[in-house]
Amino acid sequence: MNENISREKAPGGAPATIKKKYRPQQQKSAYLFILPSMLILTVFVFVPLFASFIISLLDMNIFMQDVSFAGFKNFARVFQDDRVRGATWNTFYFAILEVPLQIGIALLLSIYVAKNNRYTRALRSIYYLPFVCSMTAVGIVWSMLLDPNLGILPYLLRCIGIESISFLKDPDLAMPTVIVVSAWKGFGYTLTLITAAVLNVPSSLYEAAEMDGANTWQKFTHITIPGIWPTVSFCIVTTTISALQMFDQAYVMTQGGPLNRTETLVQYIYDRGFQTAPYDLGYASAISVYLFAIIAIITFVLRKFILERGE
């Protein structure tokens, strides 16, 4: 490696420190490597984000006709819209229940699959399979399985004397059902990350705990959790962000119903901008900015809490 290395003698005869001076050519090479990623982020993240802020200040339909400046009128509508309030509640309801459920299942299963043998490796692969499947396909399959007339689960319940349950048509059961399906689909990815972290925890810590008489639960809470906390914190943040943007599950399985009890903010944005006439793209963008602010605040709070817990 072509580097200019200079040695400086520290006061009191301490060992010399080595300073490396990187040439501008090396910096250019580094920027060249990150250029493709920056281009993708610019085109698909930064430009649409900036465009959303601009469009939220306009009156505009999907055909970009009759464009006029609206100022903050669209944002005033956001805070006066009952469906926005309902969709906000549904979004938080989904995230508050789905995130702990998904991470909790992954943590509990990691106790049993964090071993390097053929059986546990096969189990980890099986658990990961739902994650790589399309949410649309998963939603359709579960809708068929839970159908009160044709589904296998209501049929089995009728066989044991339980009245057929409309899981996706009951206003009180629709969202919990979507939450369970979402956790079932996503926990394989979280399990993979957590298991990799568990395998990196030194085995000597577990051996010392066993010599002190610790049981499985004590080893899990006092050794495993502190050792894998950085990975768990990453899963909490990313899973929460994903849950707050939930769309596919509810749209495929319930279309936001019944009685808008499963309609989330992303689904309402899609409905106002692209599905229900008049297609109000300006108002949909204002709701998008509103959701962006919610996610940014929650992410900041979570990161602060996680950093303090890590320290």
C-alpha positions in Angstrom: 0.0 0.0 0.0 1.4 3.4 -1.0 1.2 5.5 2.2 3.3 8.3 3.6 4.1 7.4 7.2 5.5 9.9 9.6 6.8 9.1 13.1 6.6 11.6 16.0 8.4 11.1 19.3 6.1 11.6 22.3 7.3 13.6 25.4 9.1 11.7 28.0 10.5 9.1 25.7 7.1 7.4 25.1 6.8 5.2 22.0 6.5 7.1 18.8 3.1 7.5 17.2 2.6 6.7 13.6 0.5 9.0 11.5 -0.7 7.9 8.1 -1.2 10.5 5.4 -3.6 9.3 2.7 -3.2 10.6 -0.7 -6.0 12.3 -2.5 -6.0 9.5 -5.0 -7.1 7.1 -2.3 -9.9 9.3 -1.3 -11.1 9.5 -4.9 -11.2 5.8 -5.0 -13.3 5.6 -1.9 -15.8 8.1 -3.3 -15.9 6.1 -6.5 -16.9 3.0 -4.6 -19.8 4.7 -2.8 -21.0 6.6 -5.9 -23.4 3.8 -7.1 -25.1 3.7 -3.7 -25.4 7.4 -3.5 -26.9 7.6 -7.0 -29.5 5.0 -6.1 -30.3 6.8 -2.8 -30.6 10.1 -4.6 -32.9 8.9 -7.3 -35.2 6.7 -5.2 -35.0 8.3 -1.7 -33.8 11.9 -1.6 -35.5 13.2 -4.8 -38.9 11.6 -3.9 -38.6 12.9 -0.4 -37.9 16.4 -1.5 -40.7 16.2 -4.1 -43.2 15.1 -1.4 -42.5 18.2 0.6 -43.0 20.4 -2.5 -46.2 18.6 -3.7 -47.7 18.7 -0.2 -47.9 22.5 -0.6 -49.8 22.3 -3.8 -53.3 21.4 -5.0 -52.6 18.7 -7.6 -54.3 15.5 -8.9 -52.6 12.4 -10.2 -52.7 13.8 -13.8 -50.8 16.9 -12.6 -53.6 19.2 -13.9 -55.0 22.4 -12.4 -52.0 22.8 -10.2 -52.2 25.7 -7.7 -50.4 26.7 -4.5 -52.2 25.6 -1.4 -49.7 26.6 1.3 -50.4 24.8 4.6 -54.0 24.1 3.8 -53.3 20.4 3.2 -51.6 20.1 6.6 -54.6 21.7 8.2 -56.8 19.1 6.6 -54.6 16.4 8.0 -55.3 17.4 11.6 -59.0 17.7 10.9 -59.5 14.4 9.1 -61.1 11.7 11.2 -59.8 9.0 8.9 -56.2 10.3 9.5 -56.8 10.0 13.2 -58.2 6.5 12.8 -55.4 5.4 10.5 -52.8 6.9 13.0 -54.3 4.9 15.8 -54.3 1.7 13.7 -50.7 2.2 12.7 -49.6 2.6 16.3 -51.8 -0.3 17.3 -50.1 -2.5 14.7 -46.5 -1.4 15.6 -47.0 -1.6 19.4 -48.1 -5.2 19.2 -46.3 -6.6 16.1 -42.8 -5.4 17.0 -42.6 -7.0 20.5 -44.3 -10.1 19.2 -41.9 -10.6 16.3 -38.8 -9.9 18.4 -40.0 -11.9 21.3 -40.6 -15.0 19.2 -37.2 -14.6 17.7 -35.5 -14.2 21.1 -37.2 -17.3 22.5 -36.5 -19.5 19.5 -32.9 -18.3 19.4 -32.3 -20.2 22.7 -33.0 -23.5 20.9 -31.6 -22.9 17.4 -28.3 -21.1 18.4 -26.3 -24.3 17.9 -24.1 -25.3 15.0 -25.6 -28.7 14.1 -27.5 -30.0 11.2 -30.9 -30.0 12.9 -30.7 -26.4 14.1 -29.4 -25.2 10.8 -32.3 -26.8 9.0 -34.7 -25.2 11.5 -33.2 -21.7 10.9 -33.6 -22.2 7.1 -37.3 -23.3 7.6 -38.0 -20.3 9.8 -36.4 -17.9 7.3 -38.5 -19.2 4.3 -41.7 -17.1 5.0 -39.5 -13.9 5.0 -38.4 -14.4 1.4 -41.9 -14.9 0.2 -43.9 -12.1 -1.2 -46.2 -10.4 1.3 -48.9 -10.4 -1.3 -48.7 -14.2 -1.8 -48.6 -14.7 2.0 -51.6 -12.5 2.5 -53.6 -14.3 -0.2 -52.8 -17.8 1.3 -53.7 -16.7 4.8 -56.9 -15.1 3.6 -57.9 -18.5 2.1 -56.9 -20.4 5.2 -58.9 -18.1 7.4 -62.0 -17.8 5.2 -65.0 -18.8 7.4 -66.6 -20.8 4.6 -63.6 -22.4 2.8 -60.7 -22.0 5.2 -59.0 -25.0 6.9 -58.7 -23.3 10.3 -62.4 -22.4 10.7 -63.2 -25.9 9.6 -61.0 -27.5 12.2 -62.6 -25.2 14.9 -66.1 -26.4 13.8 -64.9 -30.0 14.1 -64.1 -29.5 17.8 -67.4 -27.7 18.4 -66.3 -24.1 18.2 -68.5 -21.8 16.1 -66.9 -20.6 12.9 -64.9 -17.4 13.5 -64.6 -14.6 10.8 -61.0 -13.6 11.6 -60.7 -11.0 8.9 -64.3 -9.8 8.9 -64.7 -9.2 12.6 -63.8 -5.6 13.5 -62.2 -6.8 16.8 -60.3 -9.7 15.3 -59.1 -8.3 11.9 -56.1 -6.3 13.2 -54.9 -8.9 15.6 -55.0 -11.4 12.8 -53.0 -9.2 10.5 -50.5 -8.7 13.3 -50.0 -12.4 13.9 -49.6 -13.1 10.2 -47.1 -10.2 9.9 -45.1 -11.5 12.9 -45.1 -15.0 11.4 -43.7 -13.8 8.2 -41.0 -11.5 9.5 -39.6 -13.2 12.6 -37.4 -15.5 10.5 -35.2 -12.5 9.5 -35.0 -11.2 13.0 -34.2 -14.8 14.3 -31.3 -15.0 11.8 -29.7 -11.8 13.0 -30.2 -12.6 16.7 -29.0 -16.2 16.3 -25.8 -15.0 14.6 -25.2 -12.6 17.6 -25.9 -15.4 20.1 -23.3 -17.6 18.4 -20.7 -14.9 19.0 -21.3 -14.7 22.7 -18.2 -16.4 24.4 -19.1 -19.9 25.5 -16.8 -19.5 28.6 -19.4 -17.1 30.1 -22.1 -19.9 29.9 -19.7 -22.4 31.4 -18.8 -20.1 34.3 -22.6 -19.5 34.9 -23.3 -23.2 35.0 -20.5 -23.7 37.5 -22.2 -21.0 39.7 -25.6 -22.9 39.4 -27.3 -20.6 36.9 -30.4 -22.0 35.1 -31.3 -21.5 31.5 -33.4 -18.4 32.1 -30.7 -16.8 34.2 -28.1 -17.4 31.6 -30.5 -16.0 29.0 -31.3 -12.8 30.9 -27.8 -12.1 32.4 -25.5 -13.3 29.6 -27.3 -13.7 26.3 -29.4 -10.5 26.3 -26.5 -8.1 27.3 -24.2 -9.8 24.8 -26.6 -9.5 21.9 -28.1 -6.1 22.9 -26.6 -4.2 19.9 -28.3 -6.6 17.5 -31.6 -6.5 19.4 -31.5 -2.7 19.3 -30.9 -2.8 15.6 -33.9 -5.1 15.2 -36.1 -3.0 17.3 -35.4 0.2 15.3 -35.7 -1.4 11.9 -38.8 -3.5 12.7 -40.5 -0.4 14.2 -39.8 1.6 11.1 -41.1 -1.2 8.9 -44.3 -1.6 11.1 -45.1 2.1 10.9 -45.1 1.7 7.1 -47.3 -1.3 7.0 -49.4 -1.6 3.8 -49.3 -4.9 2.0 -50.8 -7.1 4.7 -53.9 -5.0 5.4 -54.4 -4.1 1.8 -54.3 -7.7 0.6 -56.1 -9.4 3.5 -58.7 -6.8 4.5 -58.5 -3.8 2.1 -58.5 -1.6 5.3 -61.8 -3.0 6.6 -64.0 -3.9 8.3 -65.1 -0.4 9.2 -61.6 1.0 8.4 -60.3 -0.9 11.5 -57.2 -2.1 9.7 -56.6 1.0 7.5 -53.1 2.4 8.2 -51.6 5.7 7.2 -49.8 4.3 4.2 -53.0 2.7 3.0 -54.9 5.9 3.4 -52.2 7.8 1.5 -52.5 5.3 -1.4 -56.3 5.6 -1.2 -56.4 9.4 -1.4 -53.7 9.8 -4.0 -54.3 6.9 -6.4 -57.4 4.9 -5.7 -60.4 7.0 -4.8 -61.5 10.0 -6.9 -60.8 12.8 -6.8 -57.1 11.8 -6.8 -55.7 14.5 -4.4 -52.0 14.0 -4.8 -51.2 17.2 -2.7 -53.2 16.0 0.2 -51.7 12.5 0.0 -48.2 14.0 0.0 -49.2 16.1 3.1 -50.1 12.9 4.9 -46.8 11.4 3.8 -44.9 14.3 5.4 -47.0 13.8 8.5 -46.0 10.1 8.6 -42.4 11.0 7.9 -42.4 13.3 10.9 -43.9 10.5 13.1 -41.3 8.0 12.0 -38.4 10.4 12.4 -39.4 11.3 16.0 -40.0 7.7 17.1 -36.7 6.6 15.5 -34.8 9.4 17.4 -36.4 8.4 20.7 -35.7 4.7 20.2 -32.1 5.4 19.2 -31.6 7.6 22.3 -33.2 4.9 24.6 -31.1 2.1 23.0 -27.8 4.1 23.3 -28.5 4.9 26.9 -29.3 1.2 27.6 -26.2 0.1 25.8 -24.0 2.5 27.9 
